[in-house]
Amino acid sequence: MRNKFAVVWIWLFLLPLAFDFKAAETASKAIQILLTIPAIGAACALLMIAPRFAQRSRLRTIITSLFLVTILGSVATQVLQGNDSGNYMRVILPFALMLLGYFVACRPWDSQRLEQIERAMFWSMVASLVFSFAYGMATGGGLENVRFRIVSVTFLCLQGLLLHEFVVAKRMTKLTVLLFLATVVIELLSVTRSLLVGTMLLFAFATWLAAPSARHLFKAGLRAVMIAALLGAMVAASAAFFPAVAEHWSQRMSFAKATESGRDPTTITRLAEMKDQYDQTMSDTLSVIVGKGYGHDYRYSPDYLPDLAGQFTPKDFYAIKEWAAGHNFWVYQFFAGGVLFGIALPIAVLWALYRGSMAYRAWRRRSPDAVYLPVLGRALLVVAALPATSVGGNPLGNRFSGIVFGVALGLLVAAFARIAQNMRMRAEHASAHQASMRRRYGGTRPDVHPNYDPFYGPMPDMLPSHAAAIAHDHHGQDRHDPPSGAGSLAPSA
């Protein structure tokens, strides 16, 4: 807490790009530059004042290495493939911002700084939600056009945080409930099936995360059913009050039957895009190894032209050429970086999610009042929004989403490392204490519980030590029941 301007840097890092928007190709990029520069400068300032870990962490080493392989490897691919430098810079920028966010958050910040970072991230996503909806409604026109512009790039990230509050932490306030209802309304207005799928995936993940045992899984399942029933009632009410929206959903679900091929055009164009990216990558050995590079041109595969009959003329079909990050995150990473540089980031995300979620469930069962456990839970739900978002598009196609996913991944890895270190030190102290008791009394004292730990609490994990001791109050809670969650991202409402 030595730097009194740290909270200013935190907000400057996270908030400006919440108001980012996609301008026309011919429009001036001055506003985007003015939004990006403060974020990069604030990130550099935070990195200079951030504390450092005193202990090593295998997970932190793996994730950081994979991240650096992706970013540094993209430079090597750019040199080898010679893509347009402007396109490369625009596509790689969200990935670079994600790396910056990861480095900023993956530090042993004290509890107050962590609260400030999480609060700034939460309110920045709320600002992005409101701004995207207002900007889309103001510039979109009819519902058919508006639905593409009213959804925030961190829509599912915000829903993940709110689902953590409802399902995992079992905590509801007026503000969080109203925000979640607002996201549901926007979801319905967007007439986007992939968003609904993403919400359901996050809902299922939150339910599984909240249940460290079969007994808790049953309780969490009942709670999830109740919340799902309330959401279903709201959807039914919305359909009754807004018949135009219900009609659009009905048309969207049955649109494929009205086409000449009988297949959904959106799905076909995504498959055609992925097929072309895959074919280009597999065309020569160099591309298989290092990829085609970020910002490389791609088209639709001609194999899918018959399936798009009536939607595109052959002339329009072959005229399509894109360079932005592809809609499918997983295939595009292979297209951009090949085997050597492309699959590193997907592995990092999936490995962090797997290790973090399995550890969270185990620690929630064994030591539910462990320090930093709520931070880990919230970070897991935000990072899980990345694969959930990839169902309908590339989650790293925008600058603000890159920062948010980077910060969430950094919080996840840092919280995991600190909890794991605390658990190891507690086990060592408990073992040493019991050995001392045996030497002193010739055996285990009958009045000492085998799991007694006189050293319970956070262990020092910073170099230098910037954090004060964190007071931990159990509030009379049973140690064998999962906690309701320590700390809330939103103020009481």
Secondary structure, 3 states (H helix, E strand, C coil): CCCCCHHHHHHHHHCHHHHCCCCCCCCCCHHHHHHHHHHHHHHHHHHHHCCEECCCCHHHHHHHHHHHHHHHHHHHHHHHHCCCHHHHHHHHHHHHHHHHHHHHHCCCCCHHHHHHHHHHHHHHHHHHHHHHHHHHHHHHCCHHHHCCCCCCCCHHHHHHHHHHHHHHCCCCCHHHHHHHHHHHHHHHHHCCHHHHHHHHHHHHHHHHHCCCCHHHHHHHHHHHHHHHHHHHHHHHHHHHHCHHHHHHHHHHHCHHHHCCCCCCHHHHHHHHHHHHHHHHHCCCHHHHHHCCCCCCCECCCHHHCHHHECCECHHHHHHCCECCCCCCHHHHHHHHHHHHHHCHHHHHHHHHHHHHHHHHHHHHHHCCCCCCHHHHHHHHHHHHHHHHHCCCCCCCCCHHHHHHHHHHHHHHHHHHHHHHHHHHHHHHHHHHHHHHHHHHHCCCCCCCCCCCCCCCCCCCCEECCCCCCCCCCCCCCCCCCCCCCCCCCCCCC
